[in-house]
Amino acid sequence: MPVIFSTHSLHPHAVRVLEQVGEFVVASAPDQETLQREGREADVIIVRAPLPTALFDDPPRLRAAIRHGAGLDMIPVEAATEAGVLVANVPAVNARTVAEHVMMVTLALQRRFRIVDRDLRQAGWTAARAHADLGHDLAGRTMGIVGMGAVGRAVFETARSGFGLNVITATRSSTALPEGVLRVDLDTLVARSDVIVLCCPLTAETRGLINRGRIRRMKPEVLLINVSRGPVVDEAALLTALQKGTIAGAALDVFSTQPLPVDHPLLALDNVILTPHMAGITEDSMMRMGTGAAEEAVRVLSGELPRNFCNPQAEARYRLRFPSGG
């Protein structure tokens, strides 16, 4: 039977789909050494953790690496392509989930939820209620969205239709923008926005995109929301701005180092909401992502190409490795 190897556990519905076509195995740990050792004999890998590049050095059976989600930064795509291994993903299925998270943390920052909740529990009613005068409405403010892919569009729809925000975007997407969003350059976006939401993928061009200079351009009342990848932001520069109060606050779901170290100075700040890379994760989205990845695995094991084929340059080499397809 073919072996379907996953770096992490999957939704039970996805597991049932996979167990009908092969042996489903979950890594004992998601570190590079374990994934290299335990994934070496896999026919398909479901990816929820960064894969070691060495896994693609002349793999004996590996047909496909399938991302449980959209972002491909956990897969060494160039190495996979060179090895004739198909790369696929499950795009857009958790876009609405991420958008809901964005609005949740934005509202929590605007209304000082962390401080109010803490003070009500520790200092009493009057101390907590005093924070109300410092909160702000969202309606009528400007949200700048960096990246207008599936997540960016879901954030736009929710922000514009649900909360009455004006929306601007900086994006390299060549597709038509939805009605009601204005495209601007990034420097204009960071200077004009009351809320900045990072939804872009991590690439060579976006690494360090929000740097010290761009943070200096931001309004003092701005909120920065990062549901992209940690290295998109110069974390040291952001930390300084938050500590000095030159920007009002941030909600960070991703970090330069993950897991976030237990002694990280961000953990001491009241004007920051921190979550452990979970913006796109709910029971509902896990079912959608897991099922989508499982269906792609079934396609590949049946001799078909994946529906969301991310490295078509690998097909010729793949056909040489598996001439019969199935």
Contacts in CASP RR format, 6 or more apart in sequence:
PFRMAT RR
TARGET T0000
AUTHOR 0000-0000-0000
METHOD contacts of the structure
MODEL  1
MPVIFSTHSLHPHAVRVLEQVGEFVVASAPDQETLQREGREADVIIVRAP
LPTALFDDPPRLRAAIRHGAGLDMIPVEAATEAGVLVANVPAVNARTVAE
HVMMVTLALQRRFRIVDRDLRQAGWTAARAHADLGHDLAGRTMGIVGMGA
VGRAVFETARSGFGLNVITATRSSTALPEGVLRVDLDTLVARSDVIVLCC
PLTAETRGLINRGRIRRMKPEVLLINVSRGPVVDEAALLTALQKGTIAGA
ALDVFSTQPLPVDHPLLALDNVILTPHMAGITEDSMMRMGTGAAEEAVRV
LSGELPRNFCNPQAEARYRLRFPSGG
1 22 0 8 1.000
1 23 0 8 1.000
2 21 0 8 1.000
2 22 0 8 1.000
2 23 0 8 1.000
2 43 0 8 1.000
2 44 0 8 1.000
2 61 0 8 1.000
2 301 0 8 1.000
3 22 0 8 1.000
3 23 0 8 1.000
3 25 0 8 1.000
3 41 0 8 1.000
3 42 0 8 1.000
3 43 0 8 1.000
3 44 0 8 1.000
3 61 0 8 1.000
4 18 0 8 1.000
4 21 0 8 1.000
4 22 0 8 1.000
4 23 0 8 1.000
4 24 0 8 1.000
4 25 0 8 1.000
4 42 0 8 1.000
4 43 0 8 1.000
4 44 0 8 1.000
4 45 0 8 1.000
4 46 0 8 1.000
4 297 0 8 1.000
4 301 0 8 1.000
5 25 0 8 1.000
5 26 0 8 1.000
5 27 0 8 1.000
5 38 0 8 1.000
5 39 0 8 1.000
5 42 0 8 1.000
5 44 0 8 1.000
5 45 0 8 1.000
5 46 0 8 1.000
6 24 0 8 1.000
6 25 0 8 1.000
6 26 0 8 1.000
6 27 0 8 1.000
6 45 0 8 1.000
6 46 0 8 1.000
6 48 0 8 1.000
6 68 0 8 1.000
7 26 0 8 1.000
7 27 0 8 1.000
7 30 0 8 1.000
7 35 0 8 1.000
7 45 0 8 1.000
7 46 0 8 1.000
7 47 0 8 1.000
7 48 0 8 1.000
7 49 0 8 1.000
7 51 0 8 1.000
8 26 0 8 1.000
8 27 0 8 1.000
8 30 0 8 1.000
8 48 0 8 1.000
8 49 0 8 1.000
8 68 0 8 1.000
9 26 0 8 1.000
10 18 0 8 1.000
10 26 0 8 1.000
10 46 0 8 1.000
10 68 0 8 1.000
10 286 0 8 1.000
10 290 0 8 1.000
10 293 0 8 1.000
10 294 0 8 1.000
11 283 0 8 1.000
11 286 0 8 1.000
11 287 0 8 1.000
11 289 0 8 1.000
11 290 0 8 1.000
11 291 0 8 1.000
13 287 0 8 1.000
13 290 0 8 1.000
13 291 0 8 1.000
14 287 0 8 1.000
14 290 0 8 1.000
14 291 0 8 1.000
14 292 0 8 1.000
14 293 0 8 1.000
14 294 0 8 1.000
15 24 0 8 1.000
15 294 0 8 1.000
17 291 0 8 1.000
17 294 0 8 1.000
17 295 0 8 1.000
17 298 0 8 1.000
18 24 0 8 1.000
18 294 0 8 1.000
18 297 0 8 1.000
18 298 0 8 1.000
21 297 0 8 1.000
21 298 0 8 1.000
21 301 0 8 1.000
21 302 0 8 1.000
22 301 0 8 1.000
25 38 0 8 1.000
25 42 0 8 1.000
27 34 0 8 1.000
27 35 0 8 1.000
27 38 0 8 1.000
27 39 0 8 1.000
27 49 0 8 1.000
28 34 0 8 1.000
28 38 0 8 1.000
30 48 0 8 1.000
30 49 0 8 1.000
32 50 0 8 1.000
32 52 0 8 1.000
33 52 0 8 1.000
35 49 0 8 1.000
35 51 0 8 1.000
35 52 0 8 1.000
35 55 0 8 1.000
36 52 0 8 1.000
36 54 0 8 1.000
36 55 0 8 1.000
39 45 0 8 1.000
39 55 0 8 1.000
40 55 0 8 1.000
40 59 0 8 1.000
40 60 0 8 1.000
41 60 0 8 1.000
41 61 0 8 1.000
42 61 0 8 1.000
42 62 0 8 1.000
43 61 0 8 1.000
43 62 0 8 1.000
43 63 0 8 1.000
43 301 0 8 1.000
44 62 0 8 1.000
44 63 0 8 1.000
44 64 0 8 1.000
44 65 0 8 1.000
44 66 0 8 1.000
44 297 0 8 1.000
44 300 0 8 1.000
44 301 0 8 1.000
45 51 0 8 1.000
45 55 0 8 1.000
45 62 0 8 1.000
45 64 0 8 1.000
45 65 0 8 1.000
45 66 0 8 1.000
46 66 0 8 1.000
46 68 0 8 1.000
46 290 0 8 1.000
46 293 0 8 1.000
46 294 0 8 1.000
46 297 0 8 1.000
47 65 0 8 1.000
47 66 0 8 1.000
47 67 0 8 1.000
47 68 0 8 1.000
47 74 0 8 1.000
47 75 0 8 1.000
48 68 0 8 1.000
48 74 0 8 1.000
49 74 0 8 1.000
50 73 0 8 1.000
50 74 0 8 1.000
51 65 0 8 1.000
51 74 0 8 1.000
51 75 0 8 1.000
51 76 0 8 1.000
52 76 0 8 1.000
53 76 0 8 1.000
53 79 0 8 1.000
55 62 0 8 1.000
56 62 0 8 1.000
56 76 0 8 1.000
56 79 0 8 1.000
56 80 0 8 1.000
56 82 0 8 1.000
56 83 0 8 1.000
56 85 0 8 1.000
57 79 0 8 1.000
57 83 0 8 1.000
58 83 0 8 1.000
59 83 0 8 1.000
59 85 0 8 1.000
62 83 0 8 1.000
62 85 0 8 1.000
63 85 0 8 1.000
63 86 0 8 1.000
63 300 0 8 1.000
63 301 0 8 1.000
63 318 0 8 1.000
63 322 0 8 1.000
64 85 0 8 1.000
64 86 0 8 1.000
64 87 0 8 1.000
64 88 0 8 1.000
64 296 0 8 1.000
64 297 0 8 1.000
64 300 0 8 1.000
64 306 0 8 1.000
65 75 0 8 1.000
65 80 0 8 1.000
65 85 0 8 1.000
65 86 0 8 1.000
65 87 0 8 1.000
65 88 0 8 1.000
66 87 0 8 1.000
66 88 0 8 1.000
66 89 0 8 1.000
66 90 0 8 1.000
66 293 0 8 1.000
66 296 0 8 1.000
66 297 0 8 1.000
66 300 0 8 1.000
66 306 0 8 1.000
67 74 0 8 1.000
67 75 0 8 1.000
67 87 0 8 1.000
67 88 0 8 1.000
67 89 0 8 1.000
67 90 0 8 1.000
67 293 0 8 1.000
67 310 0 8 1.000
68 90 0 8 1.000
68 289 0 8 1.000
68 290 0 8 1.000
68 293 0 8 1.000
69 89 0 8 1.000
69 90 0 8 1.000
69 91 0 8 1.000
69 93 0 8 1.000
69 94 0 8 1.000
69 289 0 8 1.000
69 293 0 8 1.000
70 89 0 8 1.000
70 90 0 8 1.000
70 91 0 8 1.000
70 92 0 8 1.000
70 94 0 8 1.000
70 150 0 8 1.000
71 89 0 8 1.000
71 201 0 8 1.000
72 87 0 8 1.000
72 89 0 8 1.000
72 201 0 8 1.000
72 310 0 8 1.000
73 201 0 8 1.000
73 202 0 8 1.000
73 229 0 8 1.000
75 87 0 8 1.000
77 87 0 8 1.000
77 310 0 8 1.000
77 311 0 8 1.000
80 86 0 8 1.000
80 87 0 8 1.000
80 311 0 8 1.000
80 314 0 8 1.000
81 87 0 8 1.000
81 311 0 8 1.000
81 313 0 8 1.000
81 314 0 8 1.000
81 317 0 8 1.000
82 317 0 8 1.000
83 314 0 8 1.000
83 317 0 8 1.000
84 314 0 8 1.000
84 317 0 8 1.000
84 318 0 8 1.000
84 321 0 8 1.000
85 314 0 8 1.000
85 318 0 8 1.000
86 300 0 8 1.000
86 305 0 8 1.000
86 306 0 8 1.000
86 309 0 8 1.000
86 311 0 8 1.000
86 314 0 8 1.000
86 315 0 8 1.000
86 318 0 8 1.000
87 309 0 8 1.000
87 310 0 8 1.000
87 311 0 8 1.000
87 314 0 8 1.000
88 296 0 8 1.000
88 300 0 8 1.000
88 306 0 8 1.000
88 307 0 8 1.000
88 308 0 8 1.000
88 309 0 8 1.000
88 310 0 8 1.000
89 308 0 8 1.000
89 310 0 8 1.000
90 288 0 8 1.000
90 289 0 8 1.000
90 290 0 8 1.000
90 292 0 8 1.000
90 293 0 8 1.000
90 296 0 8 1.000
90 308 0 8 1.000
91 150 0 8 1.000
91 308 0 8 1.000
92 150 0 8 1.000
93 285 0 8 1.000
93 288 0 8 1.000
93 289 0 8 1.000
93 292 0 8 1.000
94 280 0 8 1.000
94 281 0 8 1.000
94 285 0 8 1.000
94 288 0 8 1.000
94 289 0 8 1.000
95 150 0 8 1.000
95 151 0 8 1.000
95 152 0 8 1.000
95 153 0 8 1.000
95 154 0 8 1.000
96 154 0 8 1.000
96 158 0 8 1.000
97 279 0 8 1.000
97 280 0 8 1.000
97 281 0 8 1.000
97 282 0 8 1.000
97 284 0 8 1.000
97 285 0 8 1.000
98 151 0 8 1.000
98 154 0 8 1.000
98 155 0 8 1.000
98 199 0 8 1.000
98 227 0 8 1.000
98 279 0 8 1.000
98 280 0 8 1.000
99 151 0 8 1.000
99 152 0 8 1.000
99 154 0 8 1.000
99 155 0 8 1.000
99 157 0 8 1.000
99 158 0 8 1.000
100 158 0 8 1.000
101 227 0 8 1.000
101 253 0 8 1.000
101 275 0 8 1.000
101 278 0 8 1.000
101 279 0 8 1.000
101 280 0 8 1.000
102 155 0 8 1.000
102 158 0 8 1.000
102 159 0 8 1.000
102 197 0 8 1.000
102 225 0 8 1.000
102 227 0 8 1.000
102 279 0 8 1.000
103 155 0 8 1.000
103 158 0 8 1.000
103 159 0 8 1.000
103 163 0 8 1.000
105 225 0 8 1.000
105 251 0 8 1.000
105 273 0 8 1.000
105 275 0 8 1.000
106 138 0 8 1.000
106 195 0 8 1.000
106 197 0 8 1.000
106 223 0 8 1.000
106 225 0 8 1.000
106 251 0 8 1.000
107 113 0 8 1.000
107 138 0 8 1.000
108 114 0 8 1.000
108 251 0 8 1.000
108 273 0 8 1.000
109 223 0 8 1.000
109 248 0 8 1.000
109 249 0 8 1.000
109 250 0 8 1.000
109 251 0 8 1.000
109 271 0 8 1.000
109 273 0 8 1.000
110 135 0 8 1.000
110 136 0 8 1.000
110 137 0 8 1.000
110 138 0 8 1.000
110 223 0 8 1.000
111 135 0 8 1.000
111 136 0 8 1.000
112 131 0 8 1.000
112 134 0 8 1.000
112 135 0 8 1.000
114 270 0 8 1.000
114 273 0 8 1.000
115 131 0 8 1.000
115 270 0 8 1.000
116 128 0 8 1.000
116 131 0 8 1.000
116 132 0 8 1.000
117 128 0 8 1.000
119 127 0 8 1.000
119 128 0 8 1.000
119 131 0 8 1.000
120 127 0 8 1.000
120 128 0 8 1.000
136 221 0 8 1.000
138 159 0 8 1.000
138 163 0 8 1.000
138 164 0 8 1.000
138 165 0 8 1.000
138 195 0 8 1.000
139 163 0 8 1.000
139 164 0 8 1.000
139 165 0 8 1.000
140 164 0 8 1.000
140 165 0 8 1.000
140 166 0 8 1.000
141 165 0 8 1.000
141 166 0 8 1.000
141 194 0 8 1.000
141 195 0 8 1.000
142 165 0 8 1.000
142 166 0 8 1.000
142 167 0 8 1.000
142 168 0 8 1.000
142 192 0 8 1.000
142 193 0 8 1.000
142 194 0 8 1.000
142 195 0 8 1.000
143 155 0 8 1.000
143 159 0 8 1.000
143 165 0 8 1.000
143 166 0 8 1.000
143 167 0 8 1.000
143 168 0 8 1.000
143 193 0 8 1.000
143 194 0 8 1.000
143 195 0 8 1.000
143 196 0 8 1.000
143 197 0 8 1.000
144 167 0 8 1.000
144 168 0 8 1.000
144 169 0 8 1.000
144 170 0 8 1.000
144 189 0 8 1.000
144 192 0 8 1.000
144 193 0 8 1.000
144 195 0 8 1.000
144 196 0 8 1.000
144 197 0 8 1.000
145 152 0 8 1.000
145 155 0 8 1.000
145 156 0 8 1.000
145 159 0 8 1.000
145 167 0 8 1.000
145 168 0 8 1.000
145 169 0 8 1.000
145 170 0 8 1.000
145 171 0 8 1.000
145 181 0 8 1.000
145 197 0 8 1.000
145 199 0 8 1.000
146 169 0 8 1.000
146 170 0 8 1.000
146 171 0 8 1.000
146 186 0 8 1.000
146 189 0 8 1.000
146 196 0 8 1.000
146 197 0 8 1.000
146 198 0 8 1.000
146 199 0 8 1.000
146 200 0 8 1.000
146 209 0 8 1.000
146 228 0 8 1.000
147 169 0 8 1.000
147 170 0 8 1.000
147 171 0 8 1.000
147 172 0 8 1.000
147 173 0 8 1.000
147 198 0 8 1.000
147 199 0 8 1.000
147 200 0 8 1.000
148 156 0 8 1.000
148 169 0 8 1.000
148 171 0 8 1.000
148 173 0 8 1.000
148 177 0 8 1.000
148 181 0 8 1.000
148 199 0 8 1.000
149 171 0 8 1.000
149 173 0 8 1.000
149 199 0 8 1.000
151 199 0 8 1.000
151 227 0 8 1.000
152 169 0 8 1.000
152 197 0 8 1.000
152 199 0 8 1.000
153 178 0 8 1.000
155 197 0 8 1.000
155 199 0 8 1.000
156 167 0 8 1.000
156 169 0 8 1.000
156 178 0 8 1.000
156 181 0 8 1.000
157 178 0 8 1.000
159 165 0 8 1.000
159 167 0 8 1.000
160 166 0 8 1.000
160 167 0 8 1.000
160 180 0 8 1.000
160 181 0 8 1.000
165 195 0 8 1.000
167 180 0 8 1.000
167 181 0 8 1.000
167 182 0 8 1.000
168 181 0 8 1.000
168 182 0 8 1.000
168 183 0 8 1.000
168 184 0 8 1.000
168 188 0 8 1.000
168 189 0 8 1.000
168 192 0 8 1.000
168 193 0 8 1.000
169 177 0 8 1.000
169 181 0 8 1.000
169 182 0 8 1.000
169 183 0 8 1.000
169 184 0 8 1.000
169 189 0 8 1.000
170 183 0 8 1.000
170 184 0 8 1.000
170 185 0 8 1.000
170 186 0 8 1.000
170 188 0 8 1.000
170 189 0 8 1.000
171 177 0 8 1.000
171 183 0 8 1.000
171 200 0 8 1.000
172 205 0 8 1.000
177 183 0 8 1.000
184 192 0 8 1.000
186 209 0 8 1.000
186 214 0 8 1.000
187 214 0 8 1.000
187 217 0 8 1.000
189 196 0 8 1.000
190 196 0 8 1.000
190 210 0 8 1.000
190 214 0 8 1.000
190 215 0 8 1.000
190 217 0 8 1.000
190 218 0 8 1.000
190 222 0 8 1.000
191 217 0 8 1.000
191 218 0 8 1.000
191 219 0 8 1.000
193 218 0 8 1.000
193 219 0 8 1.000
193 222 0 8 1.000
194 219 0 8 1.000
194 221 0 8 1.000
194 222 0 8 1.000
194 223 0 8 1.000
195 222 0 8 1.000
195 223 0 8 1.000
195 225 0 8 1.000
196 210 0 8 1.000
196 218 0 8 1.000
196 222 0 8 1.000
196 223 0 8 1.000
196 224 0 8 1.000
196 225 0 8 1.000
197 225 0 8 1.000
197 227 0 8 1.000
198 209 0 8 1.000
198 210 0 8 1.000
198 224 0 8 1.000
198 225 0 8 1.000
198 226 0 8 1.000
198 227 0 8 1.000
198 228 0 8 1.000
198 232 0 8 1.000
198 233 0 8 1.000
199 227 0 8 1.000
199 228 0 8 1.000
200 206 0 8 1.000
200 209 0 8 1.000
200 228 0 8 1.000
200 232 0 8 1.000
201 228 0 8 1.000
201 229 0 8 1.000
202 228 0 8 1.000
202 229 0 8 1.000
202 230 0 8 1.000
202 231 0 8 1.000
202 232 0 8 1.000
206 228 0 8 1.000
206 229 0 8 1.000
206 232 0 8 1.000
207 231 0 8 1.000
207 232 0 8 1.000
208 231 0 8 1.000
208 232 0 8 1.000
208 233 0 8 1.000
208 234 0 8 1.000
209 232 0 8 1.000
209 233 0 8 1.000
210 224 0 8 1.000
210 232 0 8 1.000
210 233 0 8 1.000
210 234 0 8 1.000
210 238 0 8 1.000
211 234 0 8 1.000
211 237 0 8 1.000
212 234 0 8 1.000
212 237 0 8 1.000
213 237 0 8 1.000
215 234 0 8 1.000
215 237 0 8 1.000
215 238 0 8 1.000
215 241 0 8 1.000
215 246 0 8 1.000
215 247 0 8 1.000
216 246 0 8 1.000
218 224 0 8 1.000
218 241 0 8 1.000
218 246 0 8 1.000
218 247 0 8 1.000
219 247 0 8 1.000
220 245 0 8 1.000
220 246 0 8 1.000
220 247 0 8 1.000
220 248 0 8 1.000
221 247 0 8 1.000
221 248 0 8 1.000
222 247 0 8 1.000
222 248 0 8 1.000
222 249 0 8 1.000
223 247 0 8 1.000
223 248 0 8 1.000
223 249 0 8 1.000
223 250 0 8 1.000
223 251 0 8 1.000
224 233 0 8 1.000
224 238 0 8 1.000
224 247 0 8 1.000
224 249 0 8 1.000
224 250 0 8 1.000
224 251 0 8 1.000
225 250 0 8 1.000
225 251 0 8 1.000
226 232 0 8 1.000
226 233 0 8 1.000
226 250 0 8 1.000
226 251 0 8 1.000
226 252 0 8 1.000
226 253 0 8 1.000
226 254 0 8 1.000
227 253 0 8 1.000
227 254 0 8 1.000
227 279 0 8 1.000
227 280 0 8 1.000
228 254 0 8 1.000
229 254 0 8 1.000
230 252 0 8 1.000
230 254 0 8 1.000
230 255 0 8 1.000
230 256 0 8 1.000
231 256 0 8 1.000
233 256 0 8 1.000
235 255 0 8 1.000
235 256 0 8 1.000
238 250 0 8 1.000
239 265 0 8 1.000
239 266 0 8 1.000
241 247 0 8 1.000
242 249 0 8 1.000
242 250 0 8 1.000
242 266 0 8 1.000
242 269 0 8 1.000
242 271 0 8 1.000
242 272 0 8 1.000
243 265 0 8 1.000
243 269 0 8 1.000
245 271 0 8 1.000
248 271 0 8 1.000
249 271 0 8 1.000
249 272 0 8 1.000
250 271 0 8 1.000
250 272 0 8 1.000
250 273 0 8 1.000
251 272 0 8 1.000
251 273 0 8 1.000
251 274 0 8 1.000
251 275 0 8 1.000
252 266 0 8 1.000
252 272 0 8 1.000
252 273 0 8 1.000
252 274 0 8 1.000
252 275 0 8 1.000
253 275 0 8 1.000
253 276 0 8 1.000
253 277 0 8 1.000
253 278 0 8 1.000
253 279 0 8 1.000
254 277 0 8 1.000
255 264 0 8 1.000
255 266 0 8 1.000
255 277 0 8 1.000
258 277 0 8 1.000
259 276 0 8 1.000
260 266 0 8 1.000
260 267 0 8 1.000
260 274 0 8 1.000
260 276 0 8 1.000
266 272 0 8 1.000
266 274 0 8 1.000
267 274 0 8 1.000
295 307 0 8 1.000
296 306 0 8 1.000
296 307 0 8 1.000
296 308 0 8 1.000
299 305 0 8 1.000
299 306 0 8 1.000
299 307 0 8 1.000
300 306 0 8 1.000
301 326 0 8 1.000
302 326 0 8 1.000
303 322 0 8 1.000
303 325 0 8 1.000
303 326 0 8 1.000
305 315 0 8 1.000
309 315 0 8 1.000
319 325 0 8 1.000
END
